[in-house]
Amino acid sequence: MFLPFFDNLRNAGIPVSLREFLAFLEGMKKGLATYDIEAFYFLARTIMVKDERHLDKFDRAFAASFSGLDAIPPQAVMDAVDIPEDWLRKQAEKHLTEAEKAEIEAMGGFDKLMETLRKRLEGQKGRHEGGSKWMGTAGTSPFGAYGYNPEGVRAGQSESRHQRAVKVWDKREFRNLDDTVELGTRNIKVALKRLRKWARDGAAEELDLNETIRKTAENGYLDVKTRPERRNAVKVLLFLDVGGSMDPHIKVVEELFSAAKSEFKHMEHFYIHNCLYEGVWRDNRRRHNAQISTAEILRTYGSDYKCIFVGDASMSPYEIAFAGGANEHWNAESGETWLIRAREQWPNHVWINPLAERYWPYTQSIQMIQGIFGADRMVPMTLSGIERGMKELT
């Protein structure tokens, strides 16, 4: 990535050799100038300029190579930065009593948290463990892994421990739901049968026994009559949350997914992570490089579709209310904006929540989504709850 810089130095008339360029790369590899532009400048100048007569030429070549870097927005830098693995390697884990947890104060909002993270990354020089300020492990800092803070950015941790992270800075892998799961109970399938609109369409492949008997009696010979098979003509759009907090509910969601696949002929399903944003996907293995634009989904599927969201709706409130609050990527528009668009595009909508209904009042994000969709549009994933939801869709 520094070859254009090397070429600019040579073109400017600075007698820099390949050996000096390799020494510069070695210094970068050793971390002599990691996230400090001033340290980077002096490292390059010290190694590549051997005569002070060439300092002005070096400054011009340096400016030509790296001008505009200071104009890159902080969120773009944070999306692209590669945090050293050893900063986050688990060597210890922080365990605090409830009293100790209560003494740790939250940073005070999403914008304050992200701005503080940007500043601390600029100042951090190495790995930290057990502290309260830098990104590291087993501490009370808002940034890092395997520690505790009431409001922070989690990075480098395999799974949730306290469910308090405002933003999760990790690339996670999820598997697709299995639509061939044998249902442990027929209750879900029975409940879904409430959502039916029978129609006969397609090829005439089903034997019409009554018409065959009637025509045979009239004509005096066997006259076989067929008709299109009667099918459920309801159109369903299913959005499935695969966020980490859904791990305990995978079995029951797979049962619902399997039942829906067998019950509805006209069903399209898409995966989301916690909330609806600008992109959805059909295959969790390709969710980073094969996303489908949510705006395209809104244009493609008409208002005659029944829209069903399945998820625990348990996330940081910032993921719903703020641009940039989403996990794993920087969302240009808030989740609330996209949920309102979905609500308006598909008036027949419902949110099925696998989390026990008695816990809903204690989760702010659930109350926020109920406020967007309507309290009666969120139902628990129980027999009575699914039946109630199907009534809302009819």
C-alpha positions in Angstrom: 0.0 0.0 0.0 3.0 2.3 0.3 4.4 1.8 -3.2 2.8 5.0 -4.5 4.5 6.9 -1.7 7.8 5.3 -2.7 7.3 6.3 -6.3 6.4 9.9 -5.4 9.6 10.2 -3.5 11.7 8.9 -6.4 9.8 11.2 -8.8 10.5 14.2 -6.6 14.2 13.6 -7.0 14.9 12.2 -3.5 17.6 9.5 -3.7 15.7 6.8 -1.7 16.8 3.2 -2.2 14.9 0.0 -2.0 16.8 -1.0 1.1 15.5 2.2 2.8 12.0 1.5 1.7 12.2 -2.0 3.2 13.6 -0.6 6.4 10.5 1.8 6.5 8.1 -1.2 6.0 9.9 -3.1 8.8 9.5 -0.1 11.1 5.8 0.0 10.3 5.5 -3.8 10.9 7.1 -3.4 14.3 4.5 -0.8 15.3 6.8 2.2 15.6 4.0 4.4 14.1 0.6 2.7 14.5 -2.2 5.3 14.6 -0.2 8.5 15.0 0.2 10.5 11.7 2.9 12.7 13.2 5.0 9.6 14.3 4.4 8.1 10.8 5.7 11.3 9.2 8.9 11.4 11.3 9.5 7.7 10.9 9.4 7.9 7.1 11.5 11.1 7.0 14.1 9.7 9.3 14.6 6.6 7.3 14.3 7.9 3.7 15.9 11.4 3.9 19.7 11.4 4.4 20.3 15.0 3.4 18.4 18.0 4.8 18.5 19.6 1.3 15.7 17.1 0.4 13.4 17.9 3.3 11.2 20.3 1.3 10.9 17.7 -1.6 10.0 15.1 1.0 7.2 17.3 2.5 5.7 17.8 -1.0 5.9 14.1 -1.8 4.4 13.2 1.5 1.5 15.7 1.1 0.8 14.4 -2.5 0.7 10.8 -1.2 -1.5 11.3 1.9 -3.4 14.5 1.5 -7.1 14.1 2.4 -6.6 11.6 5.2 -7.6 14.1 7.8 -10.9 14.6 6.0 -12.0 10.9 6.4 -14.9 10.8 9.0 -14.2 9.1 12.3 -16.8 6.4 11.7 -15.1 5.4 8.4 -11.8 5.0 10.2 -13.4 3.0 13.0 -15.1 0.7 10.4 -11.7 0.1 8.6 -9.3 -0.1 11.5 -7.8 -3.4 12.3 -7.5 -3.8 16.1 -4.5 -6.0 17.0 -5.6 -9.5 18.0 -3.3 -9.6 21.0 -5.1 -6.5 22.5 -8.2 -8.6 22.9 -6.8 -12.1 23.6 -8.5 -13.5 26.6 -6.0 -14.0 29.4 -8.3 -13.2 32.2 -11.9 -12.4 32.8 -13.4 -9.7 35.1 -16.0 -10.8 37.6 -17.6 -8.1 39.8 -20.1 -8.2 42.6 -23.4 -6.3 42.1 -22.2 -3.6 44.4 -19.0 -3.1 42.4 -21.0 -3.0 39.2 -23.3 -0.3 40.6 -20.2 1.9 41.3 -19.2 1.9 37.6 -20.8 4.8 35.7 -21.9 4.7 32.1 -20.2 7.0 29.6 -23.4 8.9 28.8 -24.8 8.2 25.3 -23.9 6.7 22.0 -22.2 9.8 20.5 -20.1 10.4 23.6 -19.1 6.7 23.6 -18.0 6.5 20.0 -16.1 9.9 20.2 -14.3 8.6 23.3 -13.4 5.4 21.5 -11.9 7.3 18.6 -9.8 9.4 20.9 -8.6 6.5 22.9 -7.6 4.5 19.9 -5.5 7.4 18.8 -3.6 7.3 22.1 -3.4 3.6 22.7 0.0 2.1 22.0 -0.3 -1.6 23.0 -2.2 -4.3 24.7 -4.0 -3.6 28.0 -5.6 -5.9 30.6 -7.6 -5.1 33.8 -7.7 -1.4 33.3 -10.5 1.2 33.2 -9.5 3.4 30.2 -8.0 1.7 27.2 -9.4 -1.0 24.9 -8.5 -4.3 26.4 -9.6 -7.3 28.4 -10.8 -8.2 31.9 -11.3 -4.6 33.1 -13.9 -1.9 33.7 -13.2 0.1 30.5 -16.2 0.7 28.2 -14.1 -0.8 25.3 -12.9 -4.4 25.0 -13.9 -7.9 26.2 -14.4 -10.1 29.2 -14.8 -7.2 31.7 -17.8 -5.2 32.8 -19.2 -1.8 32.0 -22.8 -0.7 32.0 -22.5 0.9 28.6 -19.7 0.1 26.2 -18.4 -1.3 22.9 -17.7 -5.0 22.9 -14.8 -6.3 20.7 -13.1 -9.6 20.6 -15.5 -11.6 22.8 -17.1 -14.8 21.6 -20.5 -14.4 23.2 -22.5 -12.0 25.4 -22.0 -12.2 29.1 -24.0 -9.2 30.6 -26.0 -8.1 27.5 -25.0 -4.5 28.2 -23.0 -3.6 25.0 -24.2 -0.6 23.1 -22.3 -1.8 20.0 -20.7 -5.1 19.2 -17.5 -4.6 17.1 -17.1 -8.2 15.9 -17.6 -10.2 12.8 -19.9 -13.0 13.7 -21.0 -16.1 11.9 -24.5 -17.5 12.0 -26.0 -20.6 10.4 -29.2 -20.8 8.3 -32.3 -22.1 9.9 -33.3 -25.6 9.1 -36.7 -25.9 7.3 -36.7 -29.8 7.6 -36.9 -29.9 11.4 -39.4 -32.4 12.7 -41.8 -30.4 14.9 -41.8 -31.4 18.5 -45.5 -30.4 18.6 -48.1 -29.7 15.9 -49.3 -26.7 17.8 -47.4 -24.2 15.8 -48.6 -25.6 12.5 -52.2 -25.7 13.7 -51.9 -22.1 14.8 -50.6 -21.0 11.4 -53.5 -22.7 9.6 -55.7 -19.7 10.8 -53.9 -17.7 8.1 -55.5 -19.2 5.0 -57.0 -18.0 1.8 -57.9 -21.0 -0.4 -57.6 -20.7 -4.1 -57.3 -23.2 -7.0 -54.5 -22.2 -9.4 -51.9 -23.9 -11.5 -52.2 -27.1 -13.6 -55.3 -29.3 -13.5 -53.6 -32.2 -11.8 -56.0 -33.2 -9.0 -58.8 -35.7 -9.7 -62.2 -34.1 -9.4 -64.1 -37.1 -8.2 -67.6 -35.6 -8.0 -67.4 -34.1 -11.5 -65.9 -37.4 -12.9 -68.9 -39.4 -11.5 -71.4 -36.9 -12.9 -69.9 -36.8 -16.4 -69.5 -40.6 -16.5 -73.2 -41.1 -15.6 -74.3 -38.5 -18.2 -72.1 -39.8 -21.1 -72.3 -43.6 -20.4 -68.5 -44.0 -20.4 -65.6 -43.2 -18.0 -65.0 -39.4 -18.3 -62.2 -38.4 -16.0 -62.2 -34.8 -14.9 -59.3 -33.0 -13.2 -59.0 -29.6 -11.5 -56.2 -27.4 -10.1 -55.1 -28.4 -6.6 -56.5 -26.2 -3.9 -53.7 -24.2 -2.3 -53.2 -21.6 0.4 -52.9 -18.4 -1.6 -51.8 -16.2 1.3 -48.5 -14.4 0.6 -46.1 -14.2 3.5 -42.9 -12.2 4.0 -40.8 -13.5 6.9 -37.9 -11.6 8.5 -35.9 -13.7 10.9 -33.5 -12.3 13.5 -30.2 -14.2 13.9 -28.5 -12.0 16.4 -26.5 -13.5 19.3 -29.3 -13.0 21.8 -31.5 -15.4 19.7 -29.2 -18.4 20.4 -31.4 -19.7 23.2 -34.5 -19.6 21.0 -33.1 -21.3 17.8 -34.9 -24.6 18.3 -38.4 -23.0 18.6 -37.7 -20.6 15.8 -36.7 -23.5 13.5 -39.9 -25.2 14.4 -41.9 -22.1 13.4 -39.8 -21.7 10.2 -40.3 -25.4 9.3 -44.1 -25.1 9.9 -44.3 -21.9 7.8 -42.4 -23.4 4.9 -44.8 -26.4 4.7 -47.9 -24.3 5.3 -47.4 -21.3 2.9 -46.7 -21.8 -0.8 -46.1 -18.1 -1.4 -43.5 -17.3 1.3 -40.3 -15.4 1.1 -37.8 -15.3 4.0 -34.9 -13.0 4.8 -32.5 -12.8 7.7 -31.8 -9.6 9.8 -29.4 -8.9 12.7 -31.4 -7.6 15.6 -33.3 -4.9 13.6 -34.2 -4.1 10.0 -31.6 -1.9 8.3 -30.7 -1.1 4.7 -29.7 -4.7 3.8 -31.1 -8.2 4.4 -29.9 -11.6 3.2 -31.1 -15.1 2.4 -28.0 -17.1 3.3 -26.1 -16.4 6.6 -22.9 -17.8 5.1 -22.9 -15.0 2.5 -24.5 -12.2 4.5 -21.6 -9.8 4.1 -21.2 -10.2 0.3 -24.7 -11.1 -0.9 -27.0 -8.7 0.8 -30.3 -7.6 -0.8 -31.3 -3.9 -0.6 -34.2 -3.4 1.8 -35.5 -0.7 -0.5 -35.6 -3.2 -3.3 -37.6 -5.6 -1.0 -40.1 -2.8 -0.3 -40.5 -2.1 -4.0 -40.8 -5.8 -5.0 -43.4 -7.2 -2.5 -46.7 -5.4 -2.6 -49.0 -4.5 0.3 -51.0 -7.8 -0.2 -48.1 -9.6 1.6 -48.5 -10.5 5.3 -45.3 -9.4 7.0 -44.0 -11.3 10.0 -40.9 -10.4 12.0 -39.5 -13.1 14.3 -37.0 -12.0 17.0 -36.5 -11.3 20.7 -36.3 -7.5 20.0 -33.6 -7.4 22.7 -30.8 -5.0 21.7 -29.3 -1.6 22.5 -31.8 1.2 22.1 -29.2 2.9 20.0 -29.6 0.2 17.4 -33.2 1.3 16.8 -33.0 5.0 17.4 -29.6 6.1 16.0 -27.8 6.1 12.7 -24.5 4.2 13.3 -26.0 2.2 16.2 -26.2 -1.1 14.4 -23.8 -4.0 15.2 -21.1 -5.0 12.7 -21.7 -2.0 10.3 -22.4 1.7 10.3 -26.0 2.2 9.3 -26.8 5.4 7.5 -30.4 5.4 8.7 -31.8 4.3 12.0 -33.6 1.0 12.4 -36.7 2.9 13.4 -36.8 4.5 10.0 -36.7 1.1 8.2 -39.3 -0.4 10.6 -41.7 2.5 9.9 -41.3 2.0 6.1 -42.0 -1.7 6.5 -45.1 -1.0 8.6 -46.4 1.4 6.0 -45.6 -0.9 3.1 -47.3 -4.0 4.7 -50.2 -2.9 6.8 -50.8 -6.5 7.8 -47.8 -7.1 10.0 -46.9 -8.7 13.3 -43.8 -9.3 15.4 -43.5 -12.8 17.0 -41.2 -12.7 20.1 -39.8 -15.9 21.5 -38.9 -14.2 24.8 -41.4 -14.8 27.6 -43.9 -12.0 27.7 -43.4 -11.4 31.4 -39.9 -10.0 30.6 -40.9 -7.5 28.0 -41.5 -4.6 30.3 -37.9 -4.7 31.5 -36.4 -4.3 28.0 -36.4 -0.8 26.6 -35.9 -2.0 23.0 -39.0 -4.2 23.1 -41.1 -1.2 24.3 -39.6 0.9 21.4 -40.6 -1.7 18.8 -44.1 -2.0 20.3 -44.3 1.7 20.0 -43.5 1.5 16.3 -45.7 -1.5 15.4 -48.3 -1.2 18.1 -48.5 -3.1 21.4 -51.1 -5.5 20.0 -48.8 -6.3 17.0 -46.1 -8.0 19.1 -47.1 -11.5 20.3 -45.3 -14.2 22.2 -44.2 -17.4 20.5 -46.8 -19.5 22.2 -49.8 -21.3 20.8 -52.2 -18.6 22.0 -49.7 -15.9 21.0 -49.3 -17.2 17.4 -53.1 -17.6 17.1 -53.5 -14.0 18.2 -50.9 -12.9 15.7 -52.6 -14.7 12.8 -55.9 -12.9 13.7 -54.1 -9.6 13.5 -52.9 -10.5 10.0 -56.4 -11.4 8.7 
